[in-house]
Amino acid sequence: MNKAKFSLHAFIIIIIIFSAVLFFCTMTVSELADLRVINERYPVEGTDLAVRYSNGKENGIYKGLENTDTLMLAGDYGHDWGLVRVGDTLYINDAGHHRWA
């Protein structure tokens, strides 16, 4: 009688361990499959400025050519196309998550 209980307990422990390992593997694989590379650059017409959204570089307003540009102002700017230049003034829609460079 005791051996039957031990076998049942051992079986339940094996099922619990197997479920935990399966859950861990499933979550790890789903996180790996969700990697998205973001590298978007939107030039501001009439200037050498651009708004960049990227996983590799810090988001913000950059000055210069695409491959050699430098960060001028860090932050999430121009969401919903909220960026316009009028004369010498640049109006931007700030998402509120900015850090001053």
All heavy atoms as an XYZ file, in Angstrom:
803
protein
N       0.809     -1.184      0.000
C       0.000      0.000      0.000
C       0.865      1.265      0.000
O       0.555      2.210     -0.684
C      -0.897     -0.033      1.228
C      -1.962      1.002      1.189
S      -3.353      0.314      0.330
C      -4.553      1.523      0.668
N       1.955      1.238      0.757
C       2.829      2.395      0.804
C       3.533      2.617     -0.528
O       3.793      3.742     -0.905
C       3.870      2.245      1.914
C       3.248      2.423      3.281
O       2.199      3.029      3.397
N       3.885      1.882      4.294
N       3.864      1.533     -1.229
C       4.529      1.680     -2.509
C       3.621      2.348     -3.534
O       4.075      3.126     -4.352
C       4.998      0.323     -3.034
C       6.177     -0.219     -2.287
C       6.717     -1.442     -2.966
C       7.964     -1.882     -2.233
N       8.675     -2.902     -2.950
N       2.337      2.070     -3.501
C       1.400      2.699     -4.430
C       1.340      4.201     -4.185
O       1.325      4.984     -5.119
C       0.023      2.076     -4.296
N       1.321      4.635     -2.928
C       1.288      6.053     -2.620
C       2.593      6.718     -3.050
O       2.592      7.815     -3.592
C       1.062      6.282     -1.121
C      -0.347      6.006     -0.676
C      -0.502      6.341      0.789
C      -1.900      6.054      1.264
N      -2.069      6.383      2.675
N       3.695      6.065     -2.807
C       4.981      6.624     -3.221
C       5.030      6.778     -4.736
O       5.471      7.783     -5.254
C       6.131      5.744     -2.714
C       7.464      6.236     -3.186
C       8.050      7.364     -2.623
C       8.127      5.604     -4.221
C       9.270      7.831     -3.058
C       9.347      6.057     -4.669
C       9.923      7.176     -4.083
N       4.536      5.805     -5.460
C       4.540      5.872     -6.914
C       3.642      7.004     -7.407
O       3.983      7.712     -8.339
C       4.067      4.551     -7.512
O       4.958      3.529     -7.168
N       2.504      7.185     -6.777
C       1.601      8.248     -7.163
C       2.228      9.612     -6.862
O       2.172     10.521     -7.690
C       0.256      8.110     -6.438
C      -0.800      9.167     -6.788
C      -1.142      9.094     -8.270
C      -2.030      8.966     -5.935
N       2.841      9.752     -5.699
C       3.514     11.002     -5.353
C       4.689     11.277     -6.306
O       4.880     12.415     -6.737
C       4.005     10.976     -3.901
C       2.900     11.000     -2.892
N       1.928     11.950     -2.874
C       2.623     10.170     -1.861
C       1.095     11.726     -1.884
N       1.503     10.635     -1.246
N       5.453     10.266     -6.607
C       6.571     10.419     -7.532
C       6.065     10.827     -8.910
O       6.653     11.705     -9.566
C       7.368      9.134     -7.611
N       4.978     10.223     -9.358
C       4.397     10.566    -10.656
C       3.926     12.021    -10.678
O       4.165     12.743    -11.649
C       3.231      9.610    -10.969
C       2.559      9.897    -12.271
C       3.194      9.615    -13.468
C       1.289     10.458    -12.303
C       2.579      9.878    -14.682
C       0.672     10.732    -13.498
C       1.313     10.444    -14.693
N       3.291     12.465     -9.609
C       2.815     13.846     -9.525
C       3.997     14.817     -9.531
O       3.967     15.850    -10.199
C       1.925     14.045     -8.282
C       0.612     13.288     -8.470
C       1.654     15.521     -8.031
C      -0.274     13.259     -7.255
N       5.060     14.511     -8.811
C       6.251     15.354     -8.795
C       6.887     15.428    -10.179
O       7.291     16.505    -10.633
C       7.257     14.862     -7.730
C       6.702     15.147     -6.344
C       8.612     15.525     -7.910
C       7.510     14.550     -5.213
N       6.943     14.300    -10.872
C       7.491     14.281    -12.235
C       6.640     15.147    -13.163
O       7.179     15.915    -13.977
C       7.603     12.827    -12.752
C       8.709     12.100    -11.996
C       7.858     12.798    -14.251
C       8.763     10.612    -12.258
N       5.322     15.056    -13.046
C       4.425     15.870    -13.873
C       4.630     17.355    -13.578
O       4.681     18.187    -14.495
C       2.948     15.464    -13.643
C       2.694     14.051    -14.154
C       1.996     16.451    -14.290
C       2.871     13.899    -15.656
N       4.773     17.707    -12.303
C       4.985     19.114    -11.933
C       6.309     19.629    -12.505
O       6.368     20.720    -13.075
C       4.930     19.290    -10.399
C       3.500     19.077     -9.906
C       5.456     20.651     -9.980
C       3.374     19.031     -8.399
N       7.357     18.859    -12.379
C       8.663     19.261    -12.904
C       8.612     19.382    -14.428
O       9.110     20.350    -15.001
C       9.763     18.280    -12.453
C       9.983     18.411    -10.940
C      11.065     18.522    -13.208
C      10.884     17.347    -10.358
N       8.004     18.417    -15.074
C       7.873     18.453    -16.527
C       7.075     19.685    -16.970
O       7.438     20.364    -17.941
C       7.196     17.167    -17.030
C       6.986     17.145    -18.513
C       8.041     16.937    -19.382
C       5.713     17.339    -19.044
C       7.843     16.926    -20.749
C       5.507     17.330    -20.398
C       6.574     17.119    -21.259
N       6.002     20.002    -16.265
C       5.186     21.170    -16.607
C       5.979     22.462    -16.439
O       5.877     23.378    -17.267
C       3.935     21.219    -15.725
O       3.127     20.097    -15.957
N       6.772     22.555    -15.373
C       7.574     23.750    -15.147
C       8.622     23.927    -16.249
O       8.821     25.037    -16.756
C       8.239     23.684    -13.775
N       9.276     22.849    -16.631
C      10.281     22.909    -17.695
C       9.621     23.274    -19.025
O      10.131     24.112    -19.778
C      11.054     21.573    -17.802
C      11.887     21.517    -19.061
C      11.902     21.356    -16.569
N       8.492     22.685    -19.324
C       7.770     22.985    -20.557
C       7.320     24.448    -20.582
O       7.444     25.124    -21.602
C       6.572     22.047    -20.713
C       5.778     22.187    -22.003
C       6.650     21.829    -23.194
C       4.557     21.291    -21.957
N       6.816     24.945    -19.462
C       6.407     26.343    -19.369
C       7.589     27.278    -19.598
O       7.497     28.246    -20.347
C       5.775     26.601    -17.994
C       5.357     28.022    -17.789
C       4.227     28.524    -18.404
C       6.095     28.857    -16.976
C       3.842     29.841    -18.223
C       5.727     30.173    -16.787
C       4.596     30.664    -17.409
N       8.729     26.984    -18.968
C       9.931     27.800    -19.139
C      10.383     27.810    -20.598
O      10.698     28.854    -21.160
C      11.045     27.279    -18.235
C      12.347     28.002    -18.424
C      12.528     29.271    -17.901
C      13.376     27.425    -19.147
C      13.728     29.949    -18.086
C      14.580     28.091    -19.340
C      14.748     29.349    -18.804
N      10.421     26.650    -21.228
C      10.847     26.553    -22.632
C       9.885     27.299    -23.551
O      10.313     28.000    -24.475
C      10.952     25.100    -23.059
S      12.314     24.228    -22.266
N       8.594     27.181    -23.311
C       7.603     27.861    -24.134
C       7.742     29.369    -24.031
O       7.708     30.088    -25.037
C       6.183     27.448    -23.709
O       6.068     26.031    -23.819
C       5.131     28.109    -24.578
N       7.939     29.873    -22.821
C       8.078     31.322    -22.642
C       9.383     31.832    -23.260
O       9.407     32.907    -23.854
C       8.022     31.688    -21.146
C       6.682     31.376    -20.512
S       5.269     32.051    -21.400
C       5.469     33.777    -21.079
N      10.451     31.085    -23.139
C      11.730     31.490    -23.704
C      11.660     31.526    -25.227
O      12.122     32.481    -25.851
C      12.848     30.542    -23.249
O      12.887     30.533    -21.819
C      14.191     30.972    -23.787
N      11.080     30.519    -25.834
C      10.975     30.462    -27.298
C      10.084     31.582    -27.808
O      10.393     32.217    -28.812
C      10.453     29.081    -27.746
C      10.065     29.090    -29.212
C      11.499     28.017    -27.485
N       8.991     31.881    -27.119
C       8.104     32.945    -27.587
C       8.777     34.307    -27.471
O       8.561     35.185    -28.299
C       6.784     32.941    -26.813
O       7.001     33.274    -25.461
N       9.608     34.523    -26.442
C      10.340     35.780    -26.321
C      11.393     35.910    -27.418
O      11.612     36.991    -27.948
C      11.000     35.891    -24.948
C      10.026     36.159    -23.827
C      10.697     36.172    -22.468
O      11.940     36.181    -22.422
O       9.977     36.159    -21.469
N      12.049     34.827    -27.780
C      13.050     34.868    -28.838
C      12.416     35.149    -30.192
O      13.002     35.816    -31.033
C      13.821     33.549    -28.891
C      14.762     33.272    -27.721
C      15.366     31.881    -27.865
C      15.859     34.315    -27.659
N      11.223     34.647    -30.395
C      10.551     34.836    -31.678
C      10.000     36.246    -31.821
O       9.664     36.670    -32.918
C       9.417     33.826    -31.815
N       9.921     37.006    -30.735
C       9.313     38.327    -30.768
C      10.333     39.451    -30.919
O      10.002     40.605    -30.725
C       8.493     38.540    -29.492
C       7.553     39.717    -29.612
O       7.126     40.018    -30.738
O       7.259     40.340    -28.575
N      11.567     39.125    -31.252
C      12.570     40.169    -31.432
C      12.283     40.951    -32.702
O      12.200     40.384    -33.786
C      13.972     39.558    -31.494
C      14.487     38.938    -30.210
C      15.853     38.322    -30.441
C      14.560     39.969    -29.115
N      12.127     42.243    -32.548
C      11.867     43.109    -33.698
C      12.990     44.116    -33.803
O      13.370     44.744    -32.820
C      10.551     43.844    -33.515
C       9.372     42.926    -33.497
C       8.085     43.710    -33.361
N       7.017     42.774    -33.097
C       6.168     42.875    -32.089
N       6.248     43.885    -31.270
N       5.247     41.976    -31.912
N      13.494     44.273    -34.985
C      14.539     45.261    -35.218
C      13.866     46.526    -35.737
O      13.169     46.496    -36.742
C      15.583     44.754    -36.229
C      16.597     45.823    -36.540
C      16.245     43.505    -35.699
N      14.078     47.614    -35.014
C      13.496     48.889    -35.410
C      14.646     49.841    -35.732
O      15.544     50.030    -34.928
C      12.631     49.484    -34.286
C      11.479     48.549    -33.967
C      12.119     50.857    -34.680
C      10.696     48.959    -32.752
N      14.618     50.377    -36.922
C      15.600     51.381    -37.322
C      14.932     52.291    -38.344
O      15.107     52.142    -39.543
C      16.857     50.739    -37.891
C      17.962     51.758    -38.051
O      17.928     52.826    -37.451
N      18.937     51.437    -38.877
N      14.139     53.230    -37.834
C      13.417     54.138    -38.702
C      13.994     55.541    -38.556
O      14.285     55.991    -37.459
C      11.931     54.145    -38.338
C      11.287     52.792    -38.500
C       9.849     52.779    -38.009
O       9.384     53.804    -37.474
O       9.205     51.740    -38.156
N      14.128     56.225    -39.685
C      14.685     57.574    -39.690
C      13.817     58.426    -40.589
O      13.610     58.113    -41.760
C      16.118     57.535    -40.219
C      16.850     58.844    -40.141
C      18.294     58.663    -40.596
N      19.069     59.862    -40.409
C      19.141     60.851    -41.286
N      18.498     60.756    -42.429
N      19.867     61.918    -41.031
N      13.287     59.517    -40.015
C      12.407     60.410    -40.748
C      13.068     61.780    -40.873
O      13.135     62.526    -39.894
C      11.055     60.548    -40.040
C      10.344     59.233    -39.883
C      10.306     58.583    -38.654
C       9.726     58.628    -40.966
C       9.663     57.370    -38.507
C       9.082     57.413    -40.837
C       9.042     56.784    -39.598
O       8.416     55.580    -39.461
N      13.557     62.144    -42.068
C      14.199     63.447    -42.264
C      13.185     64.585    -42.116
O      12.026     64.445    -42.482
C      14.734     63.386    -43.688
C      14.640     61.974    -44.117
C      13.624     61.317    -43.266
N      13.643     65.706    -41.572
C      12.834     66.918    -41.475
C      13.110     67.722    -42.729
O      14.254     68.107    -42.994
C      13.193     67.725    -40.211
C      12.371     69.004    -40.146
C      12.994     66.880    -38.972
N      12.076     67.965    -43.502
C      12.220     68.604    -44.811
C      12.862     69.989    -44.694
O      12.481     70.792    -43.852
C      10.849     68.732    -45.465
C      10.902     69.175    -46.902
C       9.531     69.156    -47.556
O       8.699     68.337    -47.147
O       9.322     69.974    -48.452
N      13.867     70.212    -45.513
C      14.529     71.499    -45.562
C      15.639     71.682    -44.531
O      16.198     72.758    -44.424
N      15.969     70.641    -43.784
C      17.035     70.730    -42.781
C      17.908     69.492    -42.880
O      17.602     68.558    -43.625
C      16.468     70.810    -41.344
O      15.843     69.571    -41.018
C      15.463     71.936    -41.204
N      18.992     69.474    -42.108
C      19.802     68.254    -42.029
C      19.472     67.480    -40.754
O      20.250     66.661    -40.289
C      21.295     68.587    -42.099
C      21.754     69.469    -40.950
O      20.887     70.067    -40.286
O      22.968     69.558    -40.729
N      18.279     67.706    -40.200
C      17.805     67.001    -39.003
C      16.925     65.825    -39.391
O      16.317     65.813    -40.464
C      17.014     67.949    -38.100
C      17.744     69.173    -37.569
C      16.777     70.065    -36.818
C      18.892     68.754    -36.671
N      16.845     64.847    -38.501
C      15.971     63.700    -38.709
C      15.554     63.147    -37.354
O      16.282     63.258    -36.370
C      16.675     62.616    -39.516
N      14.376     62.560    -37.323
C      13.898     61.877    -36.125
C      14.187     60.399    -36.310
O      13.885     59.822    -37.353
C      12.388     62.107    -35.913
C      11.894     61.336    -34.702
C      12.096     63.580    -35.759
N      14.797     59.777    -35.294
C      15.177     58.364    -35.386
C      14.512     57.569    -34.266
O      14.498     57.980    -33.118
C      16.677     58.202    -35.293
C      17.137     56.745    -35.413
C      18.630     56.585    -35.196
N      19.408     57.228    -36.229
C      19.837     56.614    -37.335
N      19.567     55.362    -37.535
N      20.556     57.272    -38.215
N      13.949     56.417    -34.661
C      13.454     55.414    -33.723
C      14.255     54.155    -33.993
O      14.273     53.659    -35.106
C      11.961     55.136    -33.942
C      11.113     56.368    -33.917
C      10.561     56.884    -35.078
C      10.879     57.028    -32.724
C       9.792     58.016    -35.059
C      10.105     58.170    -32.684
C       9.561     58.652    -33.853
O       8.805     59.784    -33.826
N      14.921     53.629    -32.966
C      15.832     52.515    -33.204
C      16.019     51.686    -31.950
O      15.892     52.179    -30.836
C      17.190     53.066    -33.659
O      18.130     52.043    -33.785
N      16.324     50.406    -32.156
C      16.730     49.538    -31.047
C      18.216     49.691    -30.768
O      18.668     49.444    -29.661
C      16.456     48.069    -31.375
C      14.996     47.742    -31.380
O      14.149     48.594    -31.153
N      14.679     46.490    -31.658
N      18.988     50.058    -31.775
C      20.437     50.128    -31.641
C      20.952     51.465    -31.161
O      21.939     51.534    -30.440
N      20.301     52.547    -31.580
C      20.693     53.888    -31.167
C      19.590     54.477    -30.298
O      18.462     54.012    -30.312
C      20.895     54.796    -32.382
C      22.147     54.544    -33.164
C      22.307     55.623    -34.219
C      23.668     55.575    -34.873
N      23.839     56.670    -35.834
N      19.947     55.523    -29.580
C      18.959     56.188    -28.731
C      17.969     56.961    -29.603
O      18.349     57.608    -30.575
C      19.678     57.130    -27.771
C      18.792     57.669    -26.682
C      19.570     58.378    -25.598
O      20.769     58.622    -25.778
O      18.957     58.686    -24.579
N      16.694     56.911    -29.267
C      15.673     57.655    -29.988
C      15.881     59.146    -29.784
O      16.306     59.585    -28.720
C      14.279     57.282    -29.491
C      13.898     55.863    -29.820
O      14.523     55.214    -30.637
N      12.868     55.377    -29.168
N      15.565     59.920    -30.819
C      15.669     61.361    -30.677
C      15.836     62.059    -32.008
O      15.604     61.489    -33.068
N      16.252     63.310    -31.919
C      16.491     64.124    -33.102
C      17.989     64.110    -33.388
O      18.794     64.431    -32.519
C      15.986     65.563    -32.883
C      14.477     65.537    -32.642
C      16.334     66.437    -34.082
C      13.875     66.875    -32.320
N      18.338     63.710    -34.602
C      19.726     63.583    -35.025
C      20.036     64.624    -36.089
O      19.160     65.043    -36.848
C      19.985     62.184    -35.596
C      20.135     61.125    -34.539
C      19.048     60.613    -33.862
C      21.393     60.641    -34.207
C      19.188     59.648    -32.887
C      21.550     59.669    -33.232
C      20.447     59.181    -32.572
O      20.606     58.235    -31.601
N      21.305     65.013    -36.157
C      21.762     65.972    -37.162
C      22.857     65.327    -37.998
O      23.775     64.718    -37.455
C      22.303     67.225    -36.476
C      22.719     68.308    -37.437
C      23.138     69.561    -36.699
C      23.456     70.658    -37.698
N      23.770     71.906    -37.021
N      22.748     65.471    -39.310
C      23.767     64.940    -40.203
C      23.219     63.881    -41.131
O      22.014     63.666    -41.236
N      24.145     63.215    -41.820
C      23.788     62.157    -42.756
C      23.364     60.904    -41.994
O      23.690     60.739    -40.819
C      24.964     61.841    -43.670
C      25.454     62.999    -44.539
C      26.709     62.602    -45.290
C      24.360     63.442    -45.498
N      22.681     60.007    -42.688
C      22.084     58.843    -42.025
C      23.092     57.980    -41.280
O      22.852     57.548    -40.163
C      21.331     57.996    -43.044
C      20.590     56.843    -42.417
C      19.659     56.143    -43.380
O      19.497     56.607    -44.514
O      19.102     55.123    -42.982
N      24.246     57.709    -41.872
C      25.216     56.811    -41.243
C      26.171     57.513    -40.284
O      26.831     56.861    -39.484
C      26.021     56.072    -42.313
C      25.150     55.112    -43.084
O      24.197     54.569    -42.557
N      25.458     54.921    -44.358
N      26.264     58.835    -40.369
C      27.216     59.563    -39.529
C      26.541     60.623    -38.669
O      27.206     61.517    -38.167
C      28.289     60.232    -40.402
O      27.644     61.140    -41.296
C      29.100     59.207    -41.168
N      25.218     60.530    -38.504
C      24.510     61.557    -37.748
C      24.825     61.493    -36.253
O      25.284     60.478    -35.747
C      23.003     61.472    -37.988
C      22.434     60.098    -37.696
O      23.181     59.212    -37.242
O      21.230     59.908    -37.919
N      24.613     62.621    -35.586
C      24.866     62.711    -34.149
C      23.584     63.121    -33.440
O      22.772     63.878    -33.970
C      25.968     63.745    -33.837
O      25.577     65.001    -34.364
C      27.297     63.329    -34.424
N      23.421     62.615    -32.237
C      22.232     62.886    -31.445
C      22.256     64.327    -30.954
O      23.204     64.760    -30.316
C      22.173     61.918    -30.253
C      20.988     62.084    -29.312
C      19.693     61.735    -30.023
C      21.174     61.187    -28.092
N      21.201     65.059    -31.248
C      21.085     66.443    -30.795
C      20.184     66.543    -29.567
O      20.482     67.267    -28.638
C      20.511     67.327    -31.915
C      21.380     67.379    -33.156
S      23.040     67.955    -32.849
C      22.747     69.634    -32.422
N      19.055     65.804    -29.576
C      18.091     65.867    -28.487
C      17.449     64.496    -28.334
O      16.762     64.025    -29.238
C      17.041     66.932    -28.789
C      16.103     67.331    -27.673
C      16.898     67.917    -26.506
C      15.100     68.348    -28.161
N      17.710     63.852    -27.200
C      17.175     62.509    -26.966
C      15.705     62.583    -26.594
O      15.254     63.525    -25.946
C      17.964     61.818    -25.858
N      14.952     61.587    -27.005
C      13.535     61.514    -26.661
C      12.724     60.873    -27.768
O      13.237     60.507    -28.813
N      11.438     60.725    -27.515
C      10.513     60.167    -28.490
C       9.714     61.317    -29.086
O       8.732     61.769    -28.516
C       9.582     59.144    -27.848
C      10.329     57.949    -27.325
O      11.321     57.543    -27.948
O       9.929     57.420    -26.281
N      10.128     61.784    -30.235
C       9.525     62.954    -30.865
C       8.862     62.583    -32.172
O       9.233     61.630    -32.829
C      10.592     64.026    -31.140
C      11.282     64.503    -29.906
C      12.563     64.054    -29.602
C      10.654     65.361    -29.035
C      13.202     64.489    -28.458
C      11.280     65.800    -27.891
C      12.553     65.362    -27.607
O      13.184     65.781    -26.478
N       7.877     63.398    -32.556
C       7.261     63.259    -33.867
C       6.292     62.114    -33.983
O       5.979     61.692    -35.087
N       5.778     61.595    -32.879
C       4.779     60.532    -32.979
C       3.535     61.055    -33.683
O       3.151     62.210    -33.510
C       4.424     60.001    -31.585
C       5.472     59.119    -31.016
N       5.595     57.807    -31.362
C       6.478     59.381    -30.145
C       6.613     57.272    -30.714
N       7.170     58.222    -29.971
N       2.895     60.200    -34.450
C       1.705     60.556    -35.224
C       1.982     61.713    -36.169
O       1.141     62.571    -36.391
C       0.528     60.906    -34.297
C       0.140     59.742    -33.413
O       0.261     58.588    -33.869
O      -0.267     59.988    -32.270
N       3.171     61.735    -36.717
C       3.584     62.746    -37.692
C       3.456     64.150    -37.112
O       3.124     65.094    -37.796
C       2.787     62.604    -38.986
C       2.946     61.254    -39.560
C       2.067     60.230    -39.469
C       4.070     60.735    -40.265
N       2.556     59.125    -40.082
C       3.785     59.408    -40.580
C       5.274     61.280    -40.660
C       4.677     58.610    -41.270
C       6.159     60.476    -41.353
C       5.850     59.163    -41.648
N       3.725     64.300    -35.829
C       3.614     65.590    -35.164
C       4.911     66.365    -35.191
O       5.384     66.787    -34.146
N       5.510     66.534    -36.344
C       6.758     67.278    -36.459
C       6.688     68.127    -37.719
O       6.405     67.627    -38.796
C       7.930     66.295    -36.558
C       9.302     66.930    -36.605
C      10.202     66.265    -35.581
C       9.889     66.770    -37.972
N       6.902     69.435    -37.554
C       6.834     70.330    -38.709
C       7.826     71.474    -38.511
O       8.096     71.891    -37.392
C       5.399     70.865    -38.926
C       4.973     71.751    -37.775
C       5.261     71.574    -40.252
N       8.357     71.975    -39.611
C       9.281     73.112    -39.585
C       8.593     74.297    -40.238
O       8.101     74.211    -41.356
C      10.553     72.760    -40.346
C      11.537     73.897    -40.408
C      12.749     73.488    -41.236
N      13.472     74.668    -41.647
C      13.522     75.117    -42.894
N      12.902     74.486    -43.852
N      14.198     76.191    -43.173
N       8.551     75.406    -39.509
C       7.982     76.644    -40.042
C       9.048     77.710    -39.891
O       9.373     78.126    -38.783
C       6.697     77.052    -39.283
C       6.164     78.365    -39.819
C       5.649     75.964    -39.371
N       9.628     78.123    -41.000
C      10.727     79.081    -40.954
C      11.928     78.476    -40.248
O      12.409     77.412    -40.625
N      12.415     79.143    -39.224
C      13.543     78.625    -38.444
C      13.094     77.899    -37.183
O      13.912     77.583    -36.324
C      14.479     79.781    -38.045
C      15.234     80.330    -39.241
O      15.364     79.594    -40.237
O      15.673     81.493    -39.178
N      11.800     77.624    -37.040
C      11.270     76.993    -35.834
C      10.822     75.574    -36.141
O      10.137     75.329    -37.137
C      10.072     77.798    -35.281
O      10.480     79.154    -35.105
C       9.616     77.239    -33.955
N      11.202     74.645    -35.289
C      10.819     73.244    -35.419
C       9.800     72.933    -34.324
O      10.089     73.040    -33.134
C      12.048     72.337    -35.267
C      11.840     70.853    -35.446
C      11.435     70.547    -36.883
C      13.105     70.098    -35.083
N       8.590     72.572    -34.728
C       7.528     72.203    -33.795
C       7.442     70.681    -33.751
O       7.317     70.039    -34.794
C       6.190     72.789    -34.233
C       6.156     74.291    -34.208
C       6.404     75.023    -35.364
C       5.889     74.978    -33.033
C       6.376     76.408    -35.347
C       5.865     76.364    -33.002
C       6.108     77.070    -34.166
O       6.084     78.441    -34.150
N       7.502     70.118    -32.535
C       7.485     68.664    -32.403
C       6.450     68.240    -31.382
O       6.112     68.982    -30.460
C       8.868     68.117    -31.984
C       9.358     68.796    -30.714
C       9.864     68.260    -33.096
C      10.664     68.262    -30.207
N       5.936     67.039    -31.570
C       5.019     66.423    -30.634
C       5.853     65.526    -29.735
O       6.316     64.475    -30.150
C       3.962     65.623    -31.399
C       2.994     64.929    -30.483
O       2.905     65.242    -29.303
N       2.271     63.970    -31.027
N       6.055     65.914    -28.486
C       6.867     65.149    -27.546
C       5.996     64.106    -26.865
O       4.928     64.427    -26.347
C       7.470     66.109    -26.513
C       8.335     65.412    -25.482
O       8.603     64.211    -25.643
O       8.741     66.089    -24.531
N       6.461     62.858    -26.856
C       5.711     61.788    -26.223
C       5.831     61.826    -24.701
O       5.204     61.045    -24.017
C       6.175     60.436    -26.745
N       6.643     62.713    -24.162
C       6.754     62.846    -22.717
C       7.824     61.986    -22.081
O       7.999     62.013    -20.882
N       8.547     61.206    -22.865
C       9.597     60.324    -22.327
C      10.942     60.801    -22.844
O      11.629     60.102    -23.547
C       9.366     58.877    -22.767
C       7.999     58.377    -22.475
N       7.559     58.130    -21.204
C       6.965     58.091    -23.284
C       6.319     57.692    -21.244
N       5.929     57.673    -22.498
N      11.322     62.002    -22.533
C      12.555     62.545    -23.103
C      13.639     62.709    -22.042
O      13.377     62.814    -20.864
C      12.290     63.877    -23.793
C      11.784     64.949    -22.857
N      10.487     65.016    -22.465
C      12.436     65.950    -22.239
C      10.335     66.042    -21.640
N      11.511     66.627    -21.488
N      14.851     62.720    -22.535
C      16.043     62.981    -21.737
C      16.836     64.016    -22.500
O      17.080     63.866    -23.689
C      16.854     61.703    -21.557
C      16.101     60.644    -20.773
C      16.772     59.283    -20.882
N      16.970     58.805    -22.230
C      16.040     58.230    -22.974
N      14.837     58.085    -22.531
N      16.321     57.796    -24.176
N      17.234     65.076    -21.862
C      17.968     66.148    -22.538
C      19.385     65.726    -22.803
O      20.055     65.208    -21.937
C      17.933     67.410    -21.710
C      16.535     67.900    -21.493
C      15.775     67.720    -20.382
C      15.707     68.555    -22.440
N      14.538     68.245    -20.566
C      14.469     68.761    -21.824
C      15.883     68.992    -23.749
C      13.420     69.390    -22.468
C      14.828     69.618    -24.373
C      13.618     69.817    -23.739
N      19.845     65.946    -24.020
C      21.210     65.571    -24.415
C      22.175     66.691    -24.103
O      21.841     67.821    -24.008
C      21.262     65.241    -25.897
